[in-house]
């Protein structure tokens, strides 16, 4: 345990010492918020207004709060995963510098080495994503606040789970990479494509039936829906208080992926949590197993060369 703790401290220190890596990870969510508010806000607003019954009008503040909640849920859903790929670049840099080879020659077990990278990346990503969550809450306070304390706590839990999922996914994908170019290329691909695959940029409900069924197998889809449900819960409650029919509310929930369907069956909130947690545990297990097997192989080769 002492060896694992030392590895976590060492990896965290190196991440925050690299100003370029740290500030790039930190500024990414802020840039996304500006871009989302600039380009996506109007799309979300028009989509929401068109879903309302003809002749039915809502308060401007409620409309702004709805759009703002959609924006921050999209931002957080994407950032928790993309920032994890940035913070996990240390694994690649250690291979380039030779530090990884030196670490494998120490008495530290391969599993502890793997968990050291995972835990340090998780802590770094959590710090950045909680900072992003704070900025998002300030943004909501300006455009329209309809969250309760319980909603904020649920959002924090969603961020933690998505960060764990993003870190486990990035750990597994980054493990075989050995150059900064490969890491940057993977990070760019993930940043560009993940938002579409998880339903952050465009709701899954707007895709074709076949694509919806394919995306329903991806854990990130359920992570986005969890954040969206908790960000919009207060908004839906206020809509009901202002007389929006239950049928219309259900249609709005369907249109923004608060309601997800797996081959026609509605997925409950509990099932969404189960999918996200289960996928994270599976990814971490595979990652540690691969690291352990590779570490044993390297040590066997080292002993043969010594002999």
N, C-alpha and C positions, 0 to 999 in steps of 0.2 A: 504493500500500500504506500510505503514511503517513496518507492521508486516511481509509482504512478503519480503521486502528488508532485514530485520534483519535475516530472515530464510536463505535467499540466502547467506548472508555474513557468517553466522554461519556454514552452510554446506560446503562452499568453504574453510573456515579456517580449518575445521576438516579434509577435504580431503587432503589438502596440508600439514597438520601437521602430518598425518600418512605417514611417509617416505616410509614404505614398499609398501603401496597401490599406492603412487604417482610414485615411481621409477619403480615399476612393470609395470604400465600403460605407463610410458615414454619410457622404454627400449623395450617394445614389438614391436613397428614399426621398430626400428633399427635392432632387431633380425630378423624380417621378411624380411627386405631388404637384409640382408646378406644371408639368406636362399634362397630367391628368386633368387638373383644374382648368387648363387652357383649352385642351382639345376634346376631352371626353365629357366634360360637364354638360355641354350643350346636347350631345348625343343622348346622355342619360335623361336629361330634362325633357327633351322632345319625346323620348320613348315613354316616359312616365305620364306626361300630359295626354298623349294619344291613347293611353290605356284607361283613362277615366271616362265615365259615362258622359254622353253629350249633355251639355247644360249644367254639369256638376262642377263646381269651383271649390278649390281648397285655398287656405291661407298661403301667401307667398313664402312665409317663413317655413311652413311645413314642406313645401316643394323644395326649397333650398336645403332643408335638413335631410330630405330623402336623397337628393342628388349627392350631398356631402357624405352621407353614410355609405352610399354606393362607391364613391371615389376612394374613401379611406379603406374600405374592405378590399377593393381591388389592389390598392397600394400595398397593404400589409400582406395579402396573400402572395404577391409576387416577391416582395422584399425579403420575406422570411426564407425563401429558397435561394434567390439570386445572391443575396449577401453572404449566405453560407458558402457558396462557391468561391467568393472572394476571400473569405477568412480561412478557407481550407487550402489556399495556395502554398502555405508553409510546408505542407507535406511534399509538394513538388520541389520547392526551393531547397529543402534538405537533401533531396536526391542530387540536385545540381551541385551543391556545395560539398557534398561528401559527408555531411553530418549524419545522414541516415545510415550510411555504412558504419560509421563510428558507433552509433547508438546500438546497432544490431550486434556489435562485438562485446557489448557490456552484458552483465548478468541479468539485465532487465528482460523479462519474458516478452515474446512477440505480441501476445494479447495485451499486455500492459502498454506496450508501445503504440499499438493501434488505438486503444482507449484514450491514451494521452493526447493524441492528435484530435480524436473525436470530441473529448471533453473540452479541450482548449478552444476548438473552433465553435463549439456550442456556446461557451461563455462569451466569446467575442461577438458572435452573431446576436446573442440575446441582448447584450449591452446596446448594440446599434439598433436593433429592432424595437427595443423598449423606448429608446430615444425617438425613433420614428413614430411609435404609438403616441408618445407625449405630444409630438408636433401635430399629429392627426387629431388628437382630442382638442388641442388649442384651435385648430382649423374649424372643427365642428362647433366649438363655442361661439365662433364668429358667424358661421353661416346658418346654424340651427341645431340646438342641443336638445335631444330627446332621449338621452341615455340615463339609466339609473345606475346606482353604485354596483348593483349586481351585473348589469350589462358590461360595465367597464372591467369588472373582475373576470367575467367570461371571455371578454376580448383578450385580456392578458393571458388567460389559460390557452386560448386558441393560438396566440403568438408563440407561446412556449412549445406547444405540440408541433406547430408548423416548423419552427426552428429546428427541433429535434429531427423531424422528417427531412428537412432540407439538408441538415448536416450529415445525416446518415446517407442520403442519396449522393451528395457531393463527395463524401468519403469513399464511397464505392466506385464512383466514376473517376475521381481524380487519382485513385491508387495506382493504376498502371501508367499514368502520364509521367514523363521524365524531363520535359522542357517547359520553359515559360510560355513559348509559343503555343504548345498544345493546351496548356491550362487556360491561356487567354482565349483561344479558339473555342474551347468547350464553354467557358463563361459567356462568351458572346452569343453562342447558339442557345444556351439556356435562357439568357436574358431576353433574347428576341422571341423565342418560341414558347416558353413556359406559360406566359400570360394568356396565350390563346388556348393552350391545352387544358389549363385549370379553370377556364371560364372567367378570368379576371377582366380581360379586355372586352370580350363579347360573350354574353350569356350562352351557356350550353343549349338552352332552349331555342336559340335562333339558328342552330345548326340542323343539318338533315337528320332524319331518324337513325340512319346507319351510323353516322359519326357520333351521335349522342350515345348510342349503345357502346361504341368503342371507348369513348371518353369516360363512361360510367365505371370502367375498370381501373381508372387512374386515381390513386389516393389523393393527389393534390386537388382534384375536383371537389372532394368532400371537405377538404380543409378550407377552400374558398367559400363553400356554402356555409360552413360553421361561422366564419367571421361575418359573412353577410347577414345571416340570421340574427346574430347578436348585435350587430351595428344598426340594424333596421327594426328591431323589436319595438322600441319605443315609438318609432315613426308609425308602425302599423297600429299600435294601440291608439295613438292620437287620431289616425284616420278613422278608426272605428268610432271614436268619440265624436268626430265631426260628421258622422252619418254615412260614411262610405259603406256600401253593401258588402256583406261577407263574401259573396260570390266574386265581386270585383277585387276584393283584397286577395282572395285566393288566386285569381288570375295574375295579379301583380307579383305575388310571391313566386308563381310559376315562371313568370317572364324574366325575373332577375336571379333565378337559380336558388332562391331560398328553399324551394321545394325541388328535390331531385328524385328522379325515377330510375330504377334499375329494371329494365325490361318491363316497364309498365307498372311496377310496384313502387309506391312511395317509400323513400328511405327516411327513417326516423333520425332524430338528432343523436340518439344513443348509438345507432348503427354507424353513423358518420364518425363518431369518436372511435368506435371499435375498429373501423377500417383504417383510420389514420394511425392509431396506436399500433395495431397489428402490423401494418406495413413498415413502420419505423423499427419495431423490434426485429422483424425479419431482415431488413436491410442491415441493421447493426450486426446481427448474428452472422450474416454472410460476409460482411466486411471483416469482422474479427477472425472468422474462420480462415479466410483467404490470407490475411496477415500472418496468422499463426502457422499455417502450412508453409508459406513462403519463408518465414523466419527459420523454421526447423530445417528446411532444405538448404538454406544458406549456411547454417551452422554445421550441418553434416558435411557440406563441401569444404568449409573452413577446416574442420577436423581432419579430413582426408588429406588436404594440402599440407597441414602441419605435420601429419604422420609421414 
